Amino acid sequence: AEIPFNQLDAAAKQKVTSVVENTSVFKRMTPQIIDCDPRYYMFLIRHPEVIVSIWQMMDATDMRITRQGPLVFNADDGEGTVGTLEFLYGDQKVHVLYGKGAYTGSMTKRPIRADCLLVLHSDFTTDKTGRPFVRAQLDMYVDVKNVGVDLIARTFQHMIGNTTDLNFAETAHFVTKLSRTTEENGPGVQHLAMRLTDINEPTRREFARHAGAVFQKAKTRYAKSIAKASPTDTRAVSLRTPDADSIGSDPPVAN
């Protein structure tokens, strides 16, 4: 009921239905509260290669995500799992992603093949100071193709769920840290964006543009808080207010 079937085209519906009706493992991750500007959050959701590229620069992962088209990525976790990831749908409230992949490694004598469906729900709010937050909830459906392995997956569903839940929480925490760092040092993050050589030039420039907007918004909020605390202080520096960034103006990823 929480998957926007009516917004999907025929091909996307077929992919979603195939996974949902043959789910070996289902996991609803623990909801995460992310301290992040809405437009910045949307950019990072729709450009996962940016986050992974930063992790690589930090030497924090062997994972690689390569964009193959507007909505399709190749993914390699560096530990034996490779596959493709595709955005089937996305708007300001929900994103639906479909993955196909296989694991080859010491855990099994033959490759484990599976299809995966990720449904991300996002709710945006602000606190009384105007600071934006996102409540993110992720549902994961996995259809394991191998006979026998499917039974093993069901047996170890709890363990699989705990691992993915931890990964989701750590990623959400990283987005919060990146957003706060951008607020404090926007120019530094813009410089970082230009050093991410594993992503294309338009994406680097868009990342830098979003970082600049987040930095300016943070300066504006700070100036307003100072003015509110000291209404008679005429020495406040005048700051340029950036153009309104309504999350509602973002186009859907796909129809």
PEBELUR-V954291 format. One record per residue. N is the residue number from 1. RES is the residue in one letter. PHI is phi as a letter, one per 20 degrees, with the letter a starting at -180 (NA if undefined). Layout:
N/RES/PHI  N/RES/PHI
This chain:
1/A/NA  2/E/e  3/I/e  4/P/f  5/F/g  6/N/f  7/Q/e  8/L/e  9/D/f  10/A/f  11/A/f  12/A/f  13/K/g  14/Q/f  15/K/f  16/V/f  17/T/f  18/S/g  19/V/f  20/V/f  21/E/f  22/N/c  23/T/f  24/S/e  25/V/c  26/F/c  27/K/b  28/R/e  29/M/f  30/T/f  31/P/g  32/Q/d  33/I/e  34/I/d  35/D/e  36/C/b  37/D/f  38/P/g  39/R/f  40/Y/f  41/Y/g  42/M/f  43/F/f  44/L/f  45/I/f  46/R/e  47/H/c  48/P/f  49/E/f  50/V/f  51/I/f  52/V/f  53/S/f  54/I/f  55/W/g  56/Q/f  57/M/f  58/M/e  59/D/l  60/A/d  61/T/b  62/D/d  63/M/f  64/R/c  65/I/c  66/T/c  67/R/f  68/Q/d  69/G/a  70/P/g  71/L/c  72/V/c  73/F/c  74/N/e  75/A/c  76/D/b  77/D/e  78/G/m  79/E/c  80/G/o  81/T/d  82/V/c  83/G/r  84/T/c  85/L/c  86/E/c  87/F/f  88/L/e  89/Y/a  90/G/a  91/D/c  92/Q/f  93/K/d  94/V/b  95/H/c  96/V/c  97/L/c  98/Y/c  99/G/c  100/K/c  101/G/a  102/A/b  103/Y/d  104/T/c  105/G/a  106/S/f  107/M/f  108/T/b  109/K/e  110/R/c  111/P/g  112/I/d  113/R/d  114/A/b  115/D/d  116/C/c  117/L/c  118/L/d  119/V/c  120/L/d  121/H/d  122/S/c  123/D/c  124/F/d  125/T/b  126/T/c  127/D/e  128/K/f  129/T/e  130/G/n  131/R/f  132/P/e  133/F/c  134/V/c  135/R/d  136/A/d  137/Q/c  138/L/c  139/D/d  140/M/c  141/Y/d  142/V/c  143/D/d  144/V/e  145/K/e  146/N/f  147/V/f  148/G/n  149/V/f  150/D/g  151/L/f  152/I/f  153/A/f  154/R/f  155/T/f  156/F/d  157/Q/g  158/H/f  159/M/f  160/I/f  161/G/f  162/N/f  163/T/f  164/T/f  165/D/f  166/L/f  167/N/f  168/F/f  169/A/f  170/E/f  171/T/f  172/A/f  173/H/f  174/F/f  175/V/f  176/T/f  177/K/f  178/L/f  179/S/f  180/R/f  181/T/f  182/T/f  183/E/f  184/E/e  185/N/b  186/G/g  187/P/g  188/G/f  189/V/f  190/Q/f  191/H/f  192/L/g  193/A/g  194/M/f  195/R/e  196/L/e  197/T/f  198/D/e  199/I/d  200/N/f  201/E/f  202/P/g  203/T/f  204/R/f  205/R/f  206/E/f  207/F/f  208/A/f  209/R/f  210/H/f  211/A/f  212/G/f  213/A/f  214/V/f  215/F/f  216/Q/f  217/K/f  218/A/f  219/K/f  220/T/f  221/R/f  222/Y/f  223/A/f  224/K/f  225/S/f  226/I/f  227/A/f  228/K/f  229/A/f  230/S/c  231/P/f  232/T/e  233/D/e  234/T/e  235/R/e  236/A/f  237/V/f  238/S/f  239/L/d  240/R/f  241/T/e  242/P/f  243/D/g  244/A/g  245/D/d  246/S/f  247/I/f  248/G/f  249/S/e  250/D/f  251/P/f  252/P/f  253/V/f  254/A/b  255/N/d
